[in-house]
Amino acid sequence: MSAGDIAPLVLFDLDGTLVDSAVDLLAAMNVILAREARPPLSLEILRPVVSKGGRAMLAVAFPDIDAAEREARLLSDFLAVYADAVAIHSTPFDGVEAVLLAIERAGARWGIVSNKPHYLAVPVVESMGWTARCAVLYGGDSLARKKPDPDQLLAAAADCGVAPGDCVYVGDDERDIAAARNAGMRAVAALWGYRLDEDDPLAWRADVLADAPRDLLRAGALSRHRA
């Protein structure tokens, strides 16, 4: 991939896009279920909702409890358990490292904009060995608003001195694509990530649909937006 084929700044979602973190999140959720004297969940049940965040995962694990009660009684405990073992089994998706290297070799930069709380995103990035390579990292609590609002993406671009139209955002959830479109960035849907059966990525109106990380290495897949 040459410098002319790639935007100056490529931003990524974290869970379900760069990193397969579902096993560690499942382990934390099953600790909470055990505390509540409930049977454990299987990975196939939790995995589809991982990109939708802790509240969505708790809704799958405790569907009989009111949403407000789930959040008040269980969310902080779930996050605390997860924080103690945030990246034991998490790994980059196959092909991700090749994509990051290609971006760097093209003279471009890459960063992360996630709805995961910043204090949890940091150790995941560290465990992947990416801290010095990642140009910018925004978590879901870094600003007042998060995806699908464009604020995080716009702030990340501004931090790197790159115009939004010269950036690409890659994510596996509909709100990722909405945030990119709201920010005026090229939007790439990561179809290898976490997705419910009823989700329709074609309806997200992404500029590019990528079945696997290595599809991002196709000519033009990570090029800057041009109307």
N, C-alpha and C positions, 0 to 999 in steps of 0.2 A: 504494500500500500504506500503510495507516494504522498508527499505533503499536499499535493493538489487534490487528492481524493478525500481528504478528511478535514473536518471542521477544526478550528483552533482549540476548541474546548468541547470535550464530550463528557456529559454528566450522566451518571447512572443511579438508579434505585439500588438498594442494597440487597435485602432479603428477596429471593426469588428472581433476581436479575444477575447480580454478581456472585452471591453466596447462597448455597443451599443450607439453610439454618434450621430446617424443619425438625430434624431429629433432636436438637438441643431444646427447641421450644416444646416439643412433645414431652421430653423428659421432665421439664419444669411443670408442665400442665399436669402430668401424672402424679407428681408430688402433691400438688394441690388437691387432686381428686382423692388421693389416698388419705390426706388429712380429713377430707369430708366423708370418708368411709364409702367412697364410690369406686366402681371398677375403672381400670385404665382405658384410655382411648387408644385406638390404632393410628398408625401414621396416615393411612389412607383417608381417615376421617378428618384429621386436623390439617393435613397438608394443603388442601385447596384454599383454606381461608387464612393462611399465614400472612400473605401480603396485605390483608385487610386489618391487621393489628390485633393487639391484645384483647380488646373488647369483643371482637368478632370470634377470636379463639375461645374466649370464655363462654360466649353464647352457644358455641357448639358443644362445649364440655358440660355446661349447666343450663340446658335449654328451659328447664322448669322454673328457674329463678328469674325474677323481675330484673330488667336491665340495670336499673338504678341500684338495686341491692347487690347485684353481681359486681358492679364497679366499686361500690363502697366497701364491700366485705372481702372481695377476692383479688381485685386488680393489683393492688400494691404488693400483696403477698406473692402473686404469680411473678411479677417483675423482679421482686427481690430474690426469689428462688432462681430465676433465669439468670440474673446478674452474677450469681455465685458460680455459674457454670455456662458462661455465655458462648463459648466456642470450643467445646470439647470434641464434638463430632462435625461441626460445620466446616465446609470446604468450598472452594470456588467451583462453580459449575465447569464441566469439561469444556475447554476451549476459551474460557475467560482470560486466562493468563496470556494466551497468544494474542487476543484482542488488545489487551492493555499494552503489551510489548509493541504491537504494531502502531498503536497511537503514539507511544513515546518515540519510536524510531522515525515516525513521520514528522517529528518536531512539534507535535501537538501536546496538549495536556488533558488530563482526565480528573474528574472529581465525583463525589457522591452526594446525592440529595435524597434523604430517606425520611419517612415518617416515624421511624424507630427513634425513641428518645436518644438524644446525643450521648448521654453517659453510657448507653448500651451499644451504640454504634461504634464508639471509639475502640473498645477492646476487641470487637469483631474485626475491625480494620487492622488493628495491631496484630492480631493472631494470624492474619493472612500475610503479614509482612509488607503491608502497603502504606504504612504511615508516612514514610518519607517520599513516596511516589505520588500519593493522592494530593492534588493541588488544592482541594477545598472539600470540607465535610460539613454538611448541615443535617441536623436531626429534626425530628418532628416538633421538638420543643425549643428549637433555636430561635424561632420567631413567633409572633402571636398567631399567625395563620400558617397552615401547612397545606400540602397537596389535597385537593385539586387546585387550590389557590396558587398563583404563580410566584408568590413572594420569595420562597426559598430559592427557586431557580434563578430569579432575577438578582437576588443578593449574591448567589454563588458566581454568576457571570460578572457582576460588578466587582467582586473581590478579585477576580482574575483579570479585570480590565478588558473583557471581551463583550462585544455587543450581543444581545440575545439572539439576533438573527444569524450570528456566526457560531451558535452553539447547537449541539444535538443533545436530546435527552432520551435515555433508554430505560424503559420500565415494563413491568409485567402486569400492571393493574390499570384498569380504566382511568383511575384518577391520575396516574402518571402521565397518560397521554393527554388528558384534559389539562393538566398543569403545564405541559410543554406547549400545547396549543395556546393556552392563555398567556404564556410568556413570549409567544412569537418564535419559539424554537422548533427545529425539526424534531418530529416525534417518532420514535422507533418502539414498536411493541415487541417485547421479549416473550415469545410464545412458549419458551421452555420453562417458564416460571410457574407460580402457584395460581391456579384459576379454577373457579367453579364450573361445573358442567354447563350451567345456563349462561355463562359469560360468552359474549360474541365479540371477539376482537375486531371483526370486520366493521362492527358498528362504532368502534372507538375512533375511527377516522385518523389512524396513524399514517404518517408518510411512508413508513416501511414496516413490513411484518417480517420478523426474523424467527425461523423455526429453531435455530440453535445459535450459540454464541459465535461460531465460526462464520455464520451467514453475515455477520457484521463486517467481515473482511471483504465482502463483495464490493466491486467498484461502485462508488456512489452511495453505499448504504449509510456511511457516517459523514457524508458531505454536508456542508452548511445549507441552511434553508434558503431557497430562492422562490419567491412567489411567481 
